[in-house]
């Protein structure tokens, strides 16, 4: 894929439904409120009020708050982390972060518990959500097919495809994987997607 000519503008939003350590509440106070059922754990040190709709934006903001601010504009939440942000996978133990090849991945290591993957990102591969850059739904699905073992990939791919608002079509996803440069596991990815196509046909 062609490197992005521009990066989506990253805005640091204030989301009142999200609670994280601040001058108002310490992490210990937030943990206490969670134990009392006043707040629900969301991700990392972030919490949400019971009854609040947990949206893509809310999850993305919680993820963003675990990434040091100085590198936030250089990394993109991808793979199963992005699938979680879109509501299609479990919360990740460690963030899966993509780093465009134009950034030096070595300068980012050791900054936060995460998996870093050096990739090439095109203009349409990245969106901005809740102060976090996130791989687009189509790029997320293609990366999961290519880089996640089949048993873990299939449930996430089914959910991504079933979320009509994400706009992913299986045929388009197959074309995206076929068009990717030679990478390990490409044949396996196409086999995984053919299984999904067979499921659709039955």
C-alpha positions in Angstrom: 0.0 0.0 0.0 1.1 3.6 -0.7 2.2 5.5 2.4 -0.3 8.1 3.5 0.2 11.6 2.1 -1.7 13.0 5.0 -2.5 11.7 8.5 -6.0 12.2 9.9 -6.0 15.1 12.3 -5.8 13.8 15.9 -8.0 15.7 18.3 -7.8 15.1 22.1 -11.5 15.0 23.0 -13.0 15.4 26.4 -15.5 12.6 26.8 -17.6 13.1 30.0 -18.8 9.4 30.0 -15.2 8.2 30.5 -13.4 8.4 33.8 -9.7 8.1 34.1 -7.1 9.2 36.7 -7.0 13.0 36.9 -7.0 15.9 39.4 -10.6 15.0 40.1 -10.3 11.3 40.9 -7.2 9.2 41.5 -6.9 5.7 40.1 -7.5 4.2 43.6 -10.7 6.2 44.0 -11.8 5.0 40.6 -11.0 1.4 41.5 -13.0 1.9 44.7 -16.0 3.2 42.8 -15.7 0.2 40.4 -15.8 -2.2 43.4 -18.9 -0.4 44.7 -20.6 -0.8 41.3 -20.6 2.9 40.6 -18.3 2.6 37.6 -17.5 -0.2 35.2 -14.0 -1.1 34.1 -13.5 -0.2 30.4 -9.8 -0.6 29.6 -6.5 0.1 31.3 -7.2 2.7 34.0 -10.4 4.0 32.3 -13.9 3.4 33.5 -17.5 4.2 32.3 -20.8 4.8 34.1 -23.2 1.8 34.1 -25.8 2.2 31.4 -23.6 4.4 29.2 -23.4 3.1 25.6 -19.8 1.8 25.1 -19.1 3.2 21.6 -16.2 2.9 19.2 -15.1 6.4 20.3 -15.2 5.5 24.0 -13.1 2.4 23.5 -10.6 4.3 21.3 -10.3 7.0 24.0 -9.6 4.4 26.7 -6.9 2.9 24.4 -5.4 6.3 23.7 -5.0 7.0 27.4 -2.7 4.0 27.7 -0.4 5.3 25.0 2.2 8.0 26.0 1.1 11.3 24.5 4.4 11.9 22.8 4.0 8.9 20.5 0.2 9.0 20.1 0.3 10.6 16.7 2.9 8.0 15.4 1.0 4.8 16.2 -2.2 3.3 14.9 -4.4 0.9 16.8 -4.7 -2.2 14.5 -5.5 -5.8 14.1 -7.5 -7.3 17.1 -7.1 -4.0 19.1 -8.9 -2.2 16.3 -11.5 -5.0 16.1 -12.1 -4.5 19.9 -12.5 -0.7 19.4 -15.1 -1.5 16.7 -16.9 -3.8 19.2 -15.9 -7.0 17.4 -13.3 -8.6 19.7 -12.3 -9.0 23.3 -10.3 -6.3 25.1 -6.6 -6.9 24.2 -4.1 -7.8 26.9 -1.6 -5.6 25.1 -2.4 -3.0 22.4 -1.5 -4.0 18.9 -0.1 -0.9 17.3 0.9 -0.2 13.7 3.8 2.1 12.9 4.0 3.5 9.4 7.3 2.7 7.8 8.2 6.4 7.6 8.6 6.4 11.4 11.4 4.6 13.2 9.9 1.7 15.1 13.0 1.5 17.3 12.4 4.9 18.8 9.0 3.7 20.1 9.9 0.5 21.8 9.7 0.2 25.5 7.2 3.1 25.8 4.1 1.1 26.7 3.2 -2.7 26.9 2.2 -3.4 23.3 3.0 -5.2 20.1 4.5 -2.9 17.4 4.2 -3.8 13.7 6.0 -1.8 11.0 3.7 -1.5 8.0 2.8 0.7 5.1 -0.4 2.7 5.5 -2.4 4.3 2.8 -4.6 7.4 3.0 -7.8 5.4 3.4 -6.2 2.9 6.0 -6.5 5.2 9.0 -9.3 7.0 10.9 -9.3 9.2 14.0 -11.5 8.1 16.9 -11.5 9.5 20.4 -8.0 10.9 20.2 -6.5 7.6 18.8 -5.6 6.8 15.3 -7.2 3.5 14.3 -7.0 1.3 11.2 -10.1 1.6 9.1 -12.6 -1.3 9.3 -11.5 -2.8 5.9 -7.7 -2.5 6.7 -8.5 -4.0 10.2 -10.2 -7.0 8.6 -7.5 -7.5 6.0 -4.8 -7.4 8.7 -6.6 -9.9 10.9 -7.0 -12.3 8.0 -3.3 -12.0 7.1 -1.7 -11.8 10.5 -3.9 -13.5 13.1 -4.2 -17.3 13.3 -7.4 -18.7 11.9 -9.0 -19.8 15.2 -8.8 -16.3 16.6 -9.3 -14.5 13.3 -12.6 -16.1 12.3 -14.8 -14.9 15.2 -13.5 -11.3 14.8 -13.9 -11.4 11.0 -17.5 -12.7 11.3 -18.4 -9.8 13.7 -16.7 -7.2 11.5 -18.6 -8.4 8.5 -21.9 -8.6 10.4 -21.6 -4.9 11.5 -23.3 -3.3 8.5 -22.4 0.2 9.7 -18.7 -0.7 9.3 -19.3 -1.1 5.5 -17.1 -4.2 5.0 -18.1 -6.5 2.2 -16.6 -10.0 2.0 -15.8 -9.7 -1.7 -14.1 -6.4 -1.2 -12.1 -7.9 1.7 -11.0 -10.8 -0.4 -9.9 -8.3 -3.1 -7.9 -6.3 -0.5 -6.1 -9.4 0.7 -5.4 -10.6 -2.9 -4.0 -7.1 -3.7 -1.6 -7.1 -0.7 2.1 -7.6 -1.6 3.7 -10.9 -1.0 3.5 -11.6 2.8 3.7 -14.7 4.9 0.3 -16.4 5.5 -1.4 -14.8 2.5 -2.5 -18.2 1.3 -3.9 -19.1 4.7 -5.7 -15.7 4.8 -7.5 -16.5 1.5 -8.4 -19.9 2.8 -9.9 -18.3 6.0 -11.9 -15.9 3.8 -13.1 -18.8 1.6 -14.5 -20.4 4.7 -16.5 -17.3 5.4 -17.7 -17.3 1.8 -18.8 -20.9 2.2 -20.7 -20.0 5.4 -22.5 -17.1 3.5 -23.5 -19.5 0.8 -25.2 -22.0 3.1 
